[in-house]
């Protein structure tokens, strides 16, 4: 039997708002990961170019 306490029930609008907020957070995390990977690639290329000069 499910415990249907009225304090724990969410409205449909609240569920949509939470899902939308979670989607924004997930998208921001993905963009930060992509930016970090790009920064690592730039540093690697710069190190390789510097290595050929020395």
DSSP file (Angstrom, degrees, kcal/mol; ACC not computed):
  #  RESIDUE AA STRUCTURE BP1 BP2  ACC     N-H-->O    O-->H-N    N-H-->O    O-->H-N    TCO  KAPPA ALPHA  PHI   PSI    X-CA   Y-CA   Z-CA
    1    1 A X              0   0    0      0, 0.0     2,-0.2     0, 0.0     0, 0.0   0.000 360.0 360.0 360.0 132.2    0.0    0.0    0.0
    2    2 A X        -     0   0    0      1,-0.1     2,-1.0     2,-0.0     0, 0.0  -0.499 360.0-125.5 -79.4 144.9    1.4    3.4   -0.9
    3    3 A X        -     0   0    0     -2,-0.2     2,-1.0     1,-0.1    -1,-0.1  -0.803  27.7-173.2 -90.4 103.8    1.8    6.1    1.6
    4    4 A X        +     0   0    0     -2,-1.0     2,-0.3     3,-0.0    -1,-0.1  -0.555  11.0 171.1-102.4  68.5   -0.1    9.0    0.1
    5    5 A X    >>  -     0   0    0     -2,-1.0     3,-1.3     1,-0.1     4,-0.6  -0.612  35.6-135.3 -77.1 135.5    0.7   11.8    2.5
    6    6 A X  T 34 S+     0   0    0     -2,-0.3     3,-0.4     1,-0.3    -1,-0.1   0.749 102.2  62.0 -66.9 -22.3   -0.5   15.1    1.2
    7    7 A X  T 34 S+     0   0    0      1,-0.2    -1,-0.3     3,-0.0    -3,-0.0   0.733 105.0  47.6 -73.2 -21.3    2.8   16.8    2.1
    8    8 A X  T <4 S+     0   0    0     -3,-1.3     2,-0.3     2,-0.1    -1,-0.2   0.526  88.4 102.3 -98.0  -7.3    4.7   14.5   -0.2
    9    9 A X     <  -     0   0    0     -4,-0.6     2,-0.4    -3,-0.4    -5,-0.0  -0.576  56.9-154.4 -81.5 139.8    2.5   14.9   -3.3
   10   10 A X        -     0   0    0     -2,-0.3     2,-0.1     4,-0.0    -2,-0.1  -0.843  13.6-123.7-110.2 148.0    3.7   17.2   -6.1
   11   11 A X     >  -     0   0    0     -2,-0.4     4,-2.1     1,-0.1     5,-0.2  -0.438  29.8-110.1 -79.7 165.4    1.5   19.0   -8.5
   12   12 A X  H  > S+     0   0    0      1,-0.2     4,-2.3     2,-0.2     5,-0.2   0.881 119.9  53.6 -64.5 -38.0    2.1   18.5  -12.2
   13   13 A X  H  > S+     0   0    0      1,-0.2     4,-2.4     2,-0.2    -1,-0.2   0.897 108.3  49.8 -64.6 -39.7    3.5   22.0  -12.6
   14   14 A X  H  > S+     0   0    0      2,-0.2     4,-2.3     1,-0.2    -2,-0.2   0.900 110.3  50.1 -65.6 -40.5    6.0   21.4   -9.7
   15   15 A X  H  X S+     0   0    0     -4,-2.1     4,-2.2     2,-0.2    -2,-0.2   0.901 111.7  48.1 -64.4 -40.8    7.1   18.2  -11.3
   16   16 A X  H  X S+     0   0    0     -4,-2.3     4,-2.5     2,-0.2    -2,-0.2   0.904 110.7  51.3 -65.7 -40.9    7.6   20.0  -14.7
   17   17 A X  H  X S+     0   0    0     -4,-2.4     4,-2.4     1,-0.2    -2,-0.2   0.913 111.5  47.2 -62.8 -43.2    9.5   22.8  -13.0
   18   18 A X  H  X S+     0   0    0     -4,-2.3     4,-2.4     2,-0.2    -1,-0.2   0.897 112.4  49.4 -66.0 -40.2   11.9   20.4  -11.3
   19   19 A X  H  X S+     0   0    0     -4,-2.2     4,-2.1     2,-0.2    -2,-0.2   0.897 111.7  49.0 -65.3 -39.8   12.4   18.4  -14.5
   20   20 A X  H  X S+     0   0    0     -4,-2.5     4,-2.0     2,-0.2    -2,-0.2   0.913 111.7  48.6 -66.4 -42.3   13.2   21.6  -16.4
   21   21 A X  H  X S+     0   0    0     -4,-2.4     4,-2.2     1,-0.2    -2,-0.2   0.909 111.1  50.6 -63.7 -41.7   15.6   22.8  -13.7
   22   22 A X  H  X S+     0   0    0     -4,-2.4     4,-2.5     1,-0.2    -1,-0.2   0.887 108.7  52.7 -63.3 -38.4   17.4   19.4  -13.7
   23   23 A X  H  X S+     0   0    0     -4,-2.1     4,-2.2     2,-0.2    -1,-0.2   0.886 108.6  49.8 -63.9 -39.6   17.7   19.6  -17.5
   24   24 A X  H  X S+     0   0    0     -4,-2.0     4,-2.2     2,-0.2    -2,-0.2   0.908 111.7  48.3 -65.9 -41.2   19.3   23.0  -17.3
   25   25 A X  H  X S+     0   0    0     -4,-2.2     4,-2.3     2,-0.2    -2,-0.2   0.922 111.8  49.2 -65.0 -43.4   21.8   21.7  -14.7
   26   26 A X  H  X S+     0   0    0     -4,-2.5     4,-2.0     1,-0.2    -1,-0.2   0.897 111.2  49.5 -63.9 -40.3   22.6   18.7  -16.7
   27   27 A X  H  X S+     0   0    0     -4,-2.2     4,-2.2     2,-0.2    -1,-0.2   0.894 110.6  50.4 -65.6 -39.9   23.2   20.8  -19.9
   28   28 A X  H  X S+     0   0    0     -4,-2.2     4,-2.2     2,-0.2    -2,-0.2   0.895 109.6  50.7 -65.4 -39.9   25.4   23.2  -18.0
   29   29 A X  H  X S+     0   0    0     -4,-2.3     4,-2.2     2,-0.2    -1,-0.2   0.899 110.1  50.1 -64.2 -39.9   27.5   20.2  -16.6
   30   30 A X  H  X S+     0   0    0     -4,-2.0     4,-2.2     2,-0.2    -2,-0.2   0.896 110.5  49.6 -65.3 -40.2   27.9   18.8  -20.1
   31   31 A X  H  X S+     0   0    0     -4,-2.2     4,-2.3     2,-0.2    -2,-0.2   0.887 110.3  50.6 -67.0 -38.1   29.0   22.2  -21.4
   32   32 A X  H  X S+     0   0    0     -4,-2.2     4,-2.3     2,-0.2    -2,-0.2   0.899 110.0  50.1 -65.5 -39.9   31.6   22.5  -18.6
   33   33 A X  H  X S+     0   0    0     -4,-2.2     4,-2.3     2,-0.2    -2,-0.2   0.909 111.2  48.8 -64.0 -41.5   32.9   19.1  -19.4
   34   34 A X  H  X S+     0   0    0     -4,-2.2     4,-2.2     2,-0.2    -2,-0.2   0.893 111.0  50.3 -65.1 -39.5   33.2   20.0  -23.1
   35   35 A X  H  X S+     0   0    0     -4,-2.3     4,-2.3     2,-0.2    -2,-0.2   0.895 110.5  49.8 -65.9 -39.6   35.0   23.2  -22.2
   36   36 A X  H  X S+     0   0    0     -4,-2.3     4,-2.2     2,-0.2    -2,-0.2   0.902 110.7  49.2 -64.8 -41.5   37.4   21.4  -20.0
   37   37 A X  H  X S+     0   0    0     -4,-2.3     4,-2.0     2,-0.2    -2,-0.2   0.891 111.0  50.3 -65.1 -39.6   38.2   18.8  -22.7
   38   38 A X  H  X S+     0   0    0     -4,-2.2     4,-2.3     2,-0.2    -2,-0.2   0.903 109.2  51.4 -64.6 -41.0   38.8   21.6  -25.2
   39   39 A X  H  X S+     0   0    0     -4,-2.3     4,-2.3     1,-0.2    -2,-0.2   0.905 109.4  50.2 -63.2 -40.8   41.1   23.4  -22.8
   40   40 A X  H  X S+     0   0    0     -4,-2.2     4,-2.3     1,-0.2    -1,-0.2   0.895 110.3  50.3 -63.5 -39.8   43.1   20.1  -22.3
   41   41 A X  H  X S+     0   0    0     -4,-2.0     4,-2.4     2,-0.2    -2,-0.2   0.901 109.8  50.2 -66.0 -40.3   43.4   19.7  -26.1
   42   42 A X  H  X S+     0   0    0     -4,-2.3     4,-2.5     1,-0.2    -2,-0.2   0.918 111.5  48.3 -63.8 -43.0   44.6   23.3  -26.5
   43   43 A X  H  X S+     0   0    0     -4,-2.3     4,-2.4     2,-0.2    -2,-0.2   0.895 111.0  51.3 -64.2 -39.8   47.3   22.8  -23.8
   44   44 A X  H  X S+     0   0    0     -4,-2.3     4,-2.3     2,-0.2    -2,-0.2   0.912 111.3  46.8 -64.1 -42.8   48.3   19.5  -25.4
   45   45 A X  H  X S+     0   0    0     -4,-2.4     4,-2.5     2,-0.2    -2,-0.2   0.918 112.5  50.0 -65.5 -42.5   48.7   21.1  -28.8
   46   46 A X  H  X S+     0   0    0     -4,-2.5     4,-2.4     1,-0.2    -2,-0.2   0.903 111.1  49.5 -62.6 -40.0   50.6   24.0  -27.3
   47   47 A X  H  X S+     0   0    0     -4,-2.4     4,-2.2     2,-0.2    -1,-0.2   0.896 110.6  49.9 -65.8 -39.9   53.0   21.6  -25.5
   48   48 A X  H  X S+     0   0    0     -4,-2.3     4,-1.5     2,-0.2    -2,-0.2   0.909 112.3  47.1 -65.3 -41.2   53.6   19.6  -28.7
   49   49 A X  H  X S+     0   0    0     -4,-2.5     4,-1.1     1,-0.2    -2,-0.2   0.902 112.7  49.0 -67.0 -40.3   54.4   22.8  -30.6
   50   50 A X  H  X S+     0   0    0     -4,-2.4     4,-1.5     1,-0.2    -1,-0.2   0.860 107.7  56.3 -66.5 -34.4   56.7   24.0  -27.9
   51   51 A X  H  < S+     0   0    0     -4,-2.2    -1,-0.2     1,-0.2    -2,-0.2   0.834 105.2  50.8 -65.5 -33.2   58.4   20.6  -27.8
   52   52 A X  H  < S+     0   0    0     -4,-1.5    -1,-0.2     1,-0.2    -2,-0.2   0.773 108.9  52.4 -76.6 -24.1   59.2   20.8  -31.5
   53   53 A X  H  <        0   0    0     -4,-1.1    -2,-0.2     1,-0.2    -1,-0.2   0.802 360.0 360.0 -79.1 -29.2   60.8   24.3  -31.0
   54   54 A X     <        0   0    0     -4,-1.5    -1,-0.2     0, 0.0    -2,-0.2   0.466 360.0 360.0 -91.3 360.0   63.1   23.3  -28.2
